[in-house]
Amino acid sequence: MSERSLHLNINILNSGFHSGAWRAPAADARDFLDINHYVRAARTAERGTFDAVFLADTPSFSDRPEYRPFNALEPTVILTAIAAATSHIGLIGTASTSYNDPYNLARRFASLDLVSNGRAGWNVVTTADSGASRNFGFDGAGAHADRYERAAEFTEVVKALWGSWEPDAFIGDKASGRFVDVSRVHPIEHRGRHFRVRGPLSVPGSAQGRPVVVQAGGSDDGRHLAALHADAIFSVAHTPEEAIAFADDIRARARALGRRDTIVFLPGLGTTLAPTEAEARRRQQELLELIDPVYAVARVAGLLQVDPGRLSLDKPLPDDLVVPPDGMQTFSAATLALARRDRLTVRDLVRILGGSTGHRLFVGTPEQLADDIERWFLAGAADGFNLMPDVVTDGLEIFVDHVVPLLRRKGIFRSHYEGATLRERLGLELPPRLPSPAAETIVAAS
């Protein structure tokens, strides 16, 4: 093995990364509602010694559901079922800071961390979707900067709650009758602009101290949030140079904030694989033909917050389009940059991105993909990847059975699991217990 070890997550995006995945022969249209679909994928990824399962989420009925599956099941429910069916693989779920409460979210993920013996992670996001805002009594998603200010405070509160129990606070001594040493359980007494939370949490820490914090924002506000709080970052990059520049920026910001701990960088990587390059291109084309053209245009228009009538499949994007100030800045910026760099039509964008929203899609053979991953890894452009097979059912099998052995032969990927927790496998330090009021314990607060 090389001194560094590659990290791989499987991002189970319903039927798959590709917008036409649910119509592919290997998929079932009801996969997005079938817990066995997620469990099978997690077990396959565990067979391939992946670091974690990753689940996205949007709390709304959105993104043109007449054309493709959506995030219906709540991530921590899925991940709890996966925890019971697996032994090693990590469990990372997305939960928005826009429409959750810090205490309930901290409790939910701490519970997942305990029942999985230290395998949980929380992907911190804000929600730009206007449909979601209306589900929670608001007329719009709010300004981008305001969402991220709330997210930073939200995450601070959650981490403080996770640190409110000292490691040896639970005693459970039948002989003495002492159950919890309450002098080692502390209220957090948080009073901020957005939240007032006394604490402590009702759930003790796990074997890894607290869940791993993941972040995926590439905007300036998102980068600041990542530099403050992220243990790992799910990034968007189409070239190694972009990935290196992004990681250098985050590390510089983190150092300026006084952080010296490790941050793991995991660019998103969609995959379309076959034994030969010609077969992979044919698979790509067959999936493209399963995407409704109306949806293809609507998908790009929705991302860029532009009237679909302004877009044409066989013309480049209008020159006056800009990154929406209060939208999904990371994906819209990546899509605009890609389109302008290569003067792509909307049809080209749909083909290159698989009908998705900004992540790189690799089309080729297992050998070519293994070489590509090695190149990025050895260049320091990535510590690993958040993998997104075009169709989960067979695309993940192809990766595990044909790419993983090649990565192992190259000496950059593990052949077996080492360490018991997600934090250990990602090479992250145990978190220090966050400071609490020195003189006040839960006894004094009761």
RAMO-V178687 format. One record per backbone hydrogen bond with DSSP energy under -1.0 kcal/mol. NH is the residue of the N-H (numbers start at 0). CO is the residue of the C=O. E is the energy in kcal/mol with one decimal. If there is no record, write none. Layout:
# RAMO-V178687
NH & CO & E
NH & CO & E
This chain:
# RAMO-V178687
1 & 410 & -3.1
5 & 411 & -3.0
6 & 382 & -1.6
8 & 384 & -2.4
9 & 51 & -2.3
10 & 386 & -3.3
11 & 53 & -1.6
12 & 10 & -1.4
13 & 11 & -1.4
15 & 12 & -2.4
16 & 388 & -2.7
17 & 389 & -1.4
18 & 353 & -2.3
20 & 17 & -2.1
22 & 19 & -1.4
23 & 20 & -1.8
26 & 23 & -1.4
30 & 27 & -2.3
32 & 29 & -1.7
33 & 30 & -1.2
36 & 33 & -1.0
37 & 33 & -1.1
38 & 34 & -2.4
39 & 35 & -2.7
40 & 36 & -1.9
41 & 37 & -2.4
42 & 38 & -2.6
43 & 39 & -2.3
44 & 40 & -2.5
45 & 41 & -2.4
46 & 42 & -2.1
47 & 43 & -1.3
48 & 45 & -1.9
49 & 44 & -2.4
50 & 7 & -2.7
51 & 7 & -1.0
52 & 89 & -2.5
53 & 9 & -2.9
54 & 91 & -2.0
59 & 57 & -2.4
61 & 59 & -1.1
66 & 63 & -2.4
71 & 69 & -1.4
77 & 73 & -1.7
78 & 74 & -2.9
79 & 75 & -1.7
80 & 76 & -1.6
81 & 77 & -2.1
82 & 78 & -2.6
83 & 79 & -1.6
89 & 50 & -3.1
90 & 118 & -3.3
91 & 52 & -3.0
92 & 120 & -2.3
93 & 54 & -1.3
94 & 122 & -1.8
96 & 124 & -2.9
104 & 100 & -2.5
105 & 101 & -2.8
106 & 102 & -2.4
107 & 103 & -2.4
108 & 104 & -2.5
109 & 105 & -2.2
110 & 106 & -2.2
111 & 107 & -2.0
112 & 108 & -2.3
113 & 109 & -2.1
114 & 110 & -2.8
115 & 111 & -1.4
116 & 113 & -1.5
117 & 112 & -3.5
120 & 90 & -2.3
121 & 211 & -3.0
122 & 92 & -3.0
123 & 213 & -3.3
124 & 94 & -1.1
132 & 128 & -1.5
133 & 129 & -1.6
135 & 132 & -1.1
137 & 132 & -2.6
146 & 142 & -2.3
147 & 143 & -2.0
148 & 144 & -2.1
149 & 145 & -2.3
150 & 146 & -2.1
151 & 147 & -2.2
152 & 148 & -1.9
153 & 149 & -3.0
154 & 150 & -2.7
155 & 151 & -1.8
156 & 152 & -2.3
157 & 153 & -2.5
158 & 154 & -2.6
159 & 155 & -1.9
160 & 156 & -2.5
161 & 157 & -2.5
162 & 158 & -1.3
163 & 160 & -1.5
165 & 183 & -2.5
168 & 165 & -2.1
170 & 178 & -2.6
171 & 178 & -1.9
172 & 177 & -2.6
176 & 172 & -1.8
180 & 168 & -3.4
181 & 179 & -1.3
183 & 180 & -2.2
184 & 181 & -1.3
185 & 163 & -3.0
187 & 197 & -2.6
188 & 197 & -1.9
189 & 196 & -2.9
191 & 194 & -3.0
196 & 189 & -1.9
208 & 205 & -1.7
209 & 207 & -1.6
211 & 119 & -2.0
213 & 121 & -3.2
214 & 231 & -1.8
222 & 218 & -2.8
223 & 219 & -1.9
224 & 220 & -2.1
225 & 221 & -2.5
226 & 222 & -2.7
227 & 223 & -1.9
228 & 224 & -2.3
229 & 225 & -1.8
230 & 212 & -3.3
231 & 212 & -1.7
232 & 263 & -2.9
233 & 214 & -2.2
242 & 238 & -2.0
243 & 239 & -2.7
244 & 240 & -2.3
245 & 241 & -2.2
246 & 242 & -2.4
247 & 243 & -2.7
248 & 244 & -2.0
249 & 245 & -2.3
250 & 246 & -2.6
251 & 247 & -2.2
252 & 248 & -2.3
253 & 249 & -2.7
254 & 250 & -2.4
255 & 251 & -2.1
256 & 252 & -1.3
257 & 254 & -1.7
258 & 253 & -2.8
263 & 230 & -2.4
265 & 232 & -3.2
267 & 234 & -2.5
268 & 385 & -2.3
269 & 359 & -3.4
270 & 387 & -1.6
271 & 361 & -2.6
273 & 363 & -1.3
279 & 275 & -2.1
280 & 276 & -2.4
281 & 277 & -2.0
282 & 278 & -2.4
283 & 279 & -2.4
284 & 280 & -2.3
285 & 281 & -2.5
286 & 282 & -2.1
287 & 283 & -2.2
288 & 284 & -2.0
289 & 286 & -1.3
290 & 287 & -1.7
295 & 291 & -2.4
296 & 292 & -2.1
297 & 293 & -2.3
298 & 294 & -3.0
299 & 295 & -1.6
300 & 296 & -2.7
301 & 297 & -2.9
302 & 298 & -1.9
303 & 299 & -2.1
305 & 300 & -2.1
309 & 306 & -2.6
310 & 307 & -1.7
314 & 311 & -1.8
320 & 317 & -1.4
326 & 323 & -1.2
328 & 326 & -1.6
331 & 327 & -2.4
332 & 328 & -2.4
333 & 329 & -1.9
334 & 330 & -2.4
335 & 331 & -2.5
336 & 332 & -2.4
337 & 333 & -2.2
338 & 334 & -2.4
339 & 335 & -2.4
340 & 336 & -2.3
341 & 337 & -1.7
343 & 338 & -2.2
345 & 314 & -1.6
346 & 312 & -3.1
348 & 344 & -2.3
349 & 345 & -2.4
350 & 346 & -2.2
351 & 347 & -3.1
352 & 348 & -2.7
354 & 349 & -1.5
355 & 352 & -1.5
361 & 269 & -3.0
363 & 271 & -2.2
368 & 364 & -2.4
369 & 365 & -2.7
370 & 366 & -2.0
371 & 367 & -2.1
372 & 368 & -2.9
373 & 369 & -2.2
374 & 370 & -2.3
375 & 371 & -2.2
376 & 372 & -2.6
377 & 373 & -3.0
378 & 374 & -1.5
379 & 376 & -1.3
380 & 375 & -2.3
382 & 264 & -2.5
384 & 6 & -2.0
385 & 266 & -2.2
386 & 8 & -2.7
387 & 268 & -2.5
389 & 270 & -2.4
391 & 14 & -2.7
394 & 390 & -2.6
395 & 391 & -1.6
397 & 393 & -2.1
398 & 394 & -1.7
399 & 395 & -2.7
400 & 396 & -2.7
401 & 397 & -2.0
402 & 398 & -1.8
403 & 398 & -2.3
406 & 402 & -2.2
407 & 403 & -2.2
408 & 404 & -2.1
409 & 405 & -1.6
410 & 407 & -1.3
411 & 406 & -1.9
421 & 117 & -2.1
424 & 420 & -2.0
425 & 421 & -2.0
426 & 423 & -1.3
427 & 422 & -2.7
441 & 184 & -2.0
444 & 440 & -1.4
